[in-house]
Amino acid sequence: MIRCRSTRRNRIPAARFGAVLVEFALAAPITFIMVFALIEFSRVAMLTNTAENAAYEGCRAAIVPGG
């Protein structure tokens, strides 16, 4: 006969559940701010690169004789 083991060991005890919520409440905003800052810095770098490339292409078009 095969016995099924209880999965009660995988559950978080009620006393620890509050500590988990507090840790998440402290860590989540910092993590989200870091992720959004990374996205914004990437956008700024992309816009800077686009502006530099547009200036380069405009100067090259301007120096073509008869352009």
Backbone as XML, in Angstrom:
<?xml version="1.0"?>
<chain id="A" units="angstrom">
  <residue number="1" name="MET">
    <atom name="N" x="0.835" y="-1.172" z="0.000"/>
    <atom name="CA" x="0.000" y="0.000" z="0.000"/>
    <atom name="C" x="0.888" y="1.247" z="0.000"/>
  </residue>
  <residue number="2" name="ILE">
    <atom name="N" x="0.573" y="2.217" z="-0.861"/>
    <atom name="CA" x="1.351" y="3.444" z="-0.983"/>
    <atom name="C" x="0.676" y="4.543" z="-0.181"/>
  </residue>
  <residue number="3" name="ARG">
    <atom name="N" x="1.472" y="5.214" z="0.639"/>
    <atom name="CA" x="0.927" y="6.308" z="1.437"/>
    <atom name="C" x="1.312" y="7.641" z="0.789"/>
  </residue>
  <residue number="4" name="CYS">
    <atom name="N" x="0.398" y="8.555" z="0.767"/>
    <atom name="CA" x="0.675" y="9.897" z="0.245"/>
    <atom name="C" x="1.148" y="10.766" z="1.395"/>
  </residue>
  <residue number="5" name="ARG">
    <atom name="N" x="2.234" y="11.448" z="1.160"/>
    <atom name="CA" x="2.739" y="12.348" z="2.198"/>
    <atom name="C" x="2.028" y="13.688" z="2.106"/>
  </residue>
  <residue number="6" name="SER">
    <atom name="N" x="1.873" y="14.306" z="3.216"/>
    <atom name="CA" x="1.222" y="15.611" z="3.272"/>
    <atom name="C" x="2.178" y="16.682" z="2.755"/>
  </residue>
  <residue number="7" name="THR">
    <atom name="N" x="1.627" y="17.702" z="2.118"/>
    <atom name="CA" x="2.440" y="18.811" z="1.610"/>
    <atom name="C" x="2.473" y="19.967" z="2.595"/>
  </residue>
  <residue number="8" name="ARG">
    <atom name="N" x="2.204" y="19.701" z="3.842"/>
    <atom name="CA" x="2.166" y="20.765" z="4.840"/>
    <atom name="C" x="3.540" y="21.377" z="5.065"/>
  </residue>
  <residue number="9" name="ARG">
    <atom name="N" x="4.600" y="20.669" z="4.768"/>
    <atom name="CA" x="5.940" y="21.189" z="4.971"/>
    <atom name="C" x="6.239" y="22.359" z="4.035"/>
  </residue>
  <residue number="10" name="ASN">
    <atom name="N" x="5.566" y="22.423" z="2.908"/>
    <atom name="CA" x="5.827" y="23.462" z="1.929"/>
    <atom name="C" x="5.110" y="24.776" z="2.240"/>
  </residue>
  <residue number="11" name="ARG">
    <atom name="N" x="4.216" y="24.753" z="3.155"/>
    <atom name="CA" x="3.469" y="25.956" z="3.487"/>
    <atom name="C" x="4.262" y="26.865" z="4.414"/>
  </residue>
  <residue number="12" name="ILE">
    <atom name="N" x="4.017" y="28.168" z="4.286"/>
    <atom name="CA" x="4.657" y="29.141" z="5.171"/>
    <atom name="C" x="3.842" y="29.212" z="6.458"/>
  </residue>
  <residue number="13" name="PRO">
    <atom name="N" x="4.496" y="29.088" z="7.605"/>
    <atom name="CA" x="3.758" y="29.199" z="8.864"/>
    <atom name="C" x="3.131" y="30.581" z="8.997"/>
  </residue>
  <residue number="14" name="ALA">
    <atom name="N" x="2.037" y="30.651" z="9.726"/>
    <atom name="CA" x="1.307" y="31.911" z="9.876"/>
    <atom name="C" x="2.167" y="33.001" z="10.503"/>
  </residue>
  <residue number="15" name="ALA">
    <atom name="N" x="3.059" y="32.635" z="11.389"/>
    <atom name="CA" x="3.920" y="33.625" z="12.032"/>
    <atom name="C" x="4.924" y="34.213" z="11.042"/>
  </residue>
  <residue number="16" name="ARG">
    <atom name="N" x="5.351" y="33.456" z="10.044"/>
    <atom name="CA" x="6.318" y="33.930" z="9.066"/>
    <atom name="C" x="5.653" y="34.707" z="7.930"/>
  </residue>
  <residue number="17" name="PHE">
    <atom name="N" x="4.352" y="34.502" z="7.737"/>
    <atom name="CA" x="3.672" y="35.134" z="6.607"/>
    <atom name="C" x="3.721" y="36.653" z="6.711"/>
  </residue>
  <residue number="18" name="GLY">
    <atom name="N" x="3.580" y="37.182" z="7.913"/>
    <atom name="CA" x="3.662" y="38.630" z="8.093"/>
    <atom name="C" x="5.057" y="39.157" z="7.791"/>
  </residue>
  <residue number="19" name="ALA">
    <atom name="N" x="6.080" y="38.409" z="8.179"/>
    <atom name="CA" x="7.454" y="38.818" z="7.902"/>
    <atom name="C" x="7.724" y="38.809" z="6.399"/>
  </residue>
  <residue number="20" name="VAL">
    <atom name="N" x="7.162" y="37.849" z="5.697"/>
    <atom name="CA" x="7.329" y="37.780" z="4.241"/>
    <atom name="C" x="6.689" y="38.996" z="3.595"/>
  </residue>
  <residue number="21" name="LEU">
    <atom name="N" x="5.515" y="39.378" z="4.052"/>
    <atom name="CA" x="4.836" y="40.554" z="3.492"/>
    <atom name="C" x="5.619" y="41.835" z="3.744"/>
  </residue>
  <residue number="22" name="VAL">
    <atom name="N" x="6.173" y="41.974" z="4.934"/>
    <atom name="CA" x="6.957" y="43.170" z="5.252"/>
    <atom name="C" x="8.219" y="43.219" z="4.393"/>
  </residue>
  <residue number="23" name="GLU">
    <atom name="N" x="8.896" y="42.097" z="4.245"/>
    <atom name="CA" x="10.100" y="42.066" z="3.408"/>
    <atom name="C" x="9.773" y="42.400" z="1.964"/>
  </residue>
  <residue number="24" name="PHE">
    <atom name="N" x="8.659" y="41.881" z="1.461"/>
    <atom name="CA" x="8.247" y="42.195" z="0.091"/>
    <atom name="C" x="7.903" y="43.666" z="-0.039"/>
  </residue>
  <residue number="25" name="ALA">
    <atom name="N" x="7.224" y="44.226" z="0.962"/>
    <atom name="CA" x="6.848" y="45.641" z="0.919"/>
    <atom name="C" x="8.074" y="46.548" z="0.934"/>
  </residue>
  <residue number="26" name="LEU">
    <atom name="N" x="9.157" y="46.117" z="1.527"/>
    <atom name="CA" x="10.383" y="46.909" z="1.546"/>
    <atom name="C" x="11.220" y="46.712" z="0.281"/>
  </residue>
  <residue number="27" name="ALA">
    <atom name="N" x="11.237" y="45.510" z="-0.251"/>
    <atom name="CA" x="12.104" y="45.203" z="-1.385"/>
    <atom name="C" x="11.464" y="45.507" z="-2.732"/>
  </residue>
  <residue number="28" name="ALA">
    <atom name="N" x="10.164" y="45.360" z="-2.863"/>
    <atom name="CA" x="9.500" y="45.529" z="-4.157"/>
    <atom name="C" x="9.639" y="46.942" z="-4.725"/>
  </residue>
  <residue number="29" name="PRO">
    <atom name="N" x="9.392" y="48.012" z="-3.954"/>
    <atom name="CA" x="9.530" y="49.350" z="-4.549"/>
    <atom name="C" x="10.945" y="49.641" z="-5.037"/>
  </residue>
  <residue number="30" name="ILE">
    <atom name="N" x="11.946" y="49.199" z="-4.304"/>
    <atom name="CA" x="13.331" y="49.431" z="-4.718"/>
    <atom name="C" x="13.613" y="48.684" z="-6.017"/>
  </residue>
  <residue number="31" name="THR">
    <atom name="N" x="13.136" y="47.461" z="-6.109"/>
    <atom name="CA" x="13.334" y="46.672" z="-7.327"/>
    <atom name="C" x="12.633" y="47.317" z="-8.513"/>
  </residue>
  <residue number="32" name="PHE">
    <atom name="N" x="11.383" y="47.762" z="-8.324"/>
    <atom name="CA" x="10.641" y="48.385" z="-9.416"/>
    <atom name="C" x="11.299" y="49.693" z="-9.846"/>
  </residue>
  <residue number="33" name="ILE">
    <atom name="N" x="11.782" y="50.483" z="-8.898"/>
    <atom name="CA" x="12.456" y="51.742" z="-9.239"/>
    <atom name="C" x="13.716" y="51.453" z="-10.060"/>
  </residue>
  <residue number="34" name="MET">
    <atom name="N" x="14.465" y="50.431" z="-9.681"/>
    <atom name="CA" x="15.679" y="50.098" z="-10.425"/>
    <atom name="C" x="15.344" y="49.636" z="-11.847"/>
  </residue>
  <residue number="35" name="VAL">
    <atom name="N" x="14.308" y="48.842" z="-11.996"/>
    <atom name="CA" x="13.920" y="48.366" z="-13.327"/>
    <atom name="C" x="13.466" y="49.527" z="-14.199"/>
  </residue>
  <residue number="36" name="PHE">
    <atom name="N" x="12.615" y="50.412" z="-13.666"/>
    <atom name="CA" x="12.123" y="51.548" z="-14.452"/>
    <atom name="C" x="13.252" y="52.522" z="-14.764"/>
  </residue>
  <residue number="37" name="ALA">
    <atom name="N" x="14.198" y="52.708" z="-13.846"/>
    <atom name="CA" x="15.342" y="53.577" z="-14.116"/>
    <atom name="C" x="16.196" y="52.990" z="-15.240"/>
  </residue>
  <residue number="38" name="LEU">
    <atom name="N" x="16.389" y="51.700" z="-15.249"/>
    <atom name="CA" x="17.135" y="51.051" z="-16.321"/>
    <atom name="C" x="16.458" y="51.270" z="-17.667"/>
  </residue>
  <residue number="39" name="ILE">
    <atom name="N" x="15.142" y="51.148" z="-17.702"/>
    <atom name="CA" x="14.398" y="51.372" z="-18.944"/>
    <atom name="C" x="14.540" y="52.823" z="-19.395"/>
  </residue>
  <residue number="40" name="GLU">
    <atom name="N" x="14.417" y="53.763" z="-18.476"/>
    <atom name="CA" x="14.512" y="55.180" z="-18.844"/>
    <atom name="C" x="15.913" y="55.551" z="-19.315"/>
  </residue>
  <residue number="41" name="PHE">
    <atom name="N" x="16.953" y="55.065" z="-18.656"/>
    <atom name="CA" x="18.316" y="55.343" z="-19.099"/>
    <atom name="C" x="18.575" y="54.742" z="-20.479"/>
  </residue>
  <residue number="42" name="SER">
    <atom name="N" x="17.994" y="53.590" z="-20.746"/>
    <atom name="CA" x="18.127" y="52.988" z="-22.073"/>
    <atom name="C" x="17.455" y="53.855" z="-23.129"/>
  </residue>
  <residue number="43" name="ARG">
    <atom name="N" x="16.292" y="54.404" z="-22.796"/>
    <atom name="CA" x="15.597" y="55.289" z="-23.740"/>
    <atom name="C" x="16.398" y="56.554" z="-24.001"/>
  </residue>
  <residue number="44" name="VAL">
    <atom name="N" x="16.983" y="57.132" z="-22.966"/>
    <atom name="CA" x="17.795" y="58.338" z="-23.140"/>
    <atom name="C" x="18.996" y="58.039" z="-24.025"/>
  </residue>
  <residue number="45" name="ALA">
    <atom name="N" x="19.642" y="56.908" z="-23.822"/>
    <atom name="CA" x="20.783" y="56.530" z="-24.653"/>
    <atom name="C" x="20.354" y="56.334" z="-26.101"/>
  </residue>
  <residue number="46" name="MET">
    <atom name="N" x="19.191" y="55.737" z="-26.316"/>
    <atom name="CA" x="18.691" y="55.531" z="-27.668"/>
    <atom name="C" x="18.389" y="56.863" z="-28.348"/>
  </residue>
  <residue number="47" name="LEU">
    <atom name="N" x="17.766" y="57.799" z="-27.622"/>
    <atom name="CA" x="17.464" y="59.108" z="-28.194"/>
    <atom name="C" x="18.737" y="59.884" z="-28.510"/>
  </residue>
  <residue number="48" name="THR">
    <atom name="N" x="19.726" y="59.813" z="-27.645"/>
    <atom name="CA" x="21.005" y="60.476" z="-27.895"/>
    <atom name="C" x="21.668" y="59.906" z="-29.145"/>
  </residue>
  <residue number="49" name="ASN">
    <atom name="N" x="21.682" y="58.598" z="-29.257"/>
    <atom name="CA" x="22.270" y="57.955" z="-30.416"/>
    <atom name="C" x="21.513" y="58.329" z="-31.694"/>
  </residue>
  <residue number="50" name="THR">
    <atom name="N" x="20.187" y="58.400" z="-31.632"/>
    <atom name="CA" x="19.385" y="58.772" z="-32.797"/>
    <atom name="C" x="19.677" y="60.207" z="-33.217"/>
  </residue>
  <residue number="51" name="ALA">
    <atom name="N" x="19.793" y="61.116" z="-32.252"/>
    <atom name="CA" x="20.090" y="62.516" z="-32.567"/>
    <atom name="C" x="21.486" y="62.650" z="-33.182"/>
  </residue>
  <residue number="52" name="GLU">
    <atom name="N" x="22.458" y="61.942" z="-32.652"/>
    <atom name="CA" x="23.810" y="61.985" z="-33.211"/>
    <atom name="C" x="23.827" y="61.433" z="-34.634"/>
  </residue>
  <residue number="53" name="ASN">
    <atom name="N" x="23.128" y="60.350" z="-34.864"/>
    <atom name="CA" x="23.079" y="59.750" z="-36.190"/>
    <atom name="C" x="22.369" y="60.676" z="-37.181"/>
  </residue>
  <residue number="54" name="ALA">
    <atom name="N" x="21.313" y="61.352" z="-36.750"/>
    <atom name="CA" x="20.607" y="62.288" z="-37.627"/>
    <atom name="C" x="21.504" y="63.470" z="-37.982"/>
  </residue>
  <residue number="55" name="ALA">
    <atom name="N" x="22.260" y="63.982" z="-37.024"/>
    <atom name="CA" x="23.183" y="65.085" z="-37.299"/>
    <atom name="C" x="24.269" y="64.633" z="-38.264"/>
  </residue>
  <residue number="56" name="TYR">
    <atom name="N" x="24.778" y="63.434" z="-38.080"/>
    <atom name="CA" x="25.808" y="62.893" z="-38.972"/>
    <atom name="C" x="25.273" y="62.770" z="-40.395"/>
  </residue>
  <residue number="57" name="GLU">
    <atom name="N" x="24.084" y="62.190" z="-40.537"/>
    <atom name="CA" x="23.499" y="62.014" z="-41.869"/>
    <atom name="C" x="23.169" y="63.359" z="-42.503"/>
  </residue>
  <residue number="58" name="GLY">
    <atom name="N" x="22.712" y="64.329" z="-41.712"/>
    <atom name="CA" x="22.415" y="65.654" z="-42.248"/>
    <atom name="C" x="23.665" y="66.356" z="-42.741"/>
  </residue>
  <residue number="59" name="CYS">
    <atom name="N" x="24.752" y="66.257" z="-41.998"/>
    <atom name="CA" x="26.018" y="66.873" z="-42.423"/>
    <atom name="C" x="26.554" y="66.213" z="-43.684"/>
  </residue>
  <residue number="60" name="ARG">
    <atom name="N" x="26.431" y="64.901" z="-43.766"/>
    <atom name="CA" x="26.908" y="64.204" z="-44.972"/>
    <atom name="C" x="26.081" y="64.604" z="-46.191"/>
  </residue>
  <residue number="61" name="ALA">
    <atom name="N" x="24.773" y="64.779" z="-45.995"/>
    <atom name="CA" x="23.922" y="65.197" z="-47.116"/>
    <atom name="C" x="24.229" y="66.646" z="-47.508"/>
  </residue>
  <residue number="62" name="ALA">
    <atom name="N" x="24.622" y="67.473" z="-46.550"/>
    <atom name="CA" x="24.870" y="68.895" z="-46.823"/>
    <atom name="C" x="26.168" y="69.118" z="-47.591"/>
  </residue>
  <residue number="63" name="ILE">
    <atom name="N" x="27.155" y="68.238" z="-47.424"/>
    <atom name="CA" x="28.442" y="68.468" z="-48.094"/>
    <atom name="C" x="28.514" y="67.859" z="-49.489"/>
  </residue>
  <residue number="64" name="VAL">
    <atom name="N" x="27.483" y="67.166" z="-49.909"/>
    <atom name="CA" x="27.476" y="66.597" z="-51.257"/>
    <atom name="C" x="27.368" y="67.730" z="-52.257"/>
  </residue>
  <residue number="65" name="PRO">
    <atom name="N" x="28.272" y="67.790" z="-53.234"/>
    <atom name="CA" x="28.214" y="68.873" z="-54.227"/>
    <atom name="C" x="26.913" y="68.800" z="-55.047"/>
  </residue>
  <residue number="66" name="GLY">
    <atom name="N" x="26.274" y="69.947" z="-55.176"/>
    <atom name="CA" x="25.035" y="70.033" z="-55.939"/>
    <atom name="C" x="23.835" y="69.485" z="-55.193"/>
  </residue>
  <residue number="67" name="GLY">
    <atom name="N" x="24.007" y="69.252" z="-53.864"/>
    <atom name="CA" x="22.927" y="68.656" z="-53.085"/>
    <atom name="C" x="21.876" y="69.607" z="-52.646"/>
  </residue>
</chain>
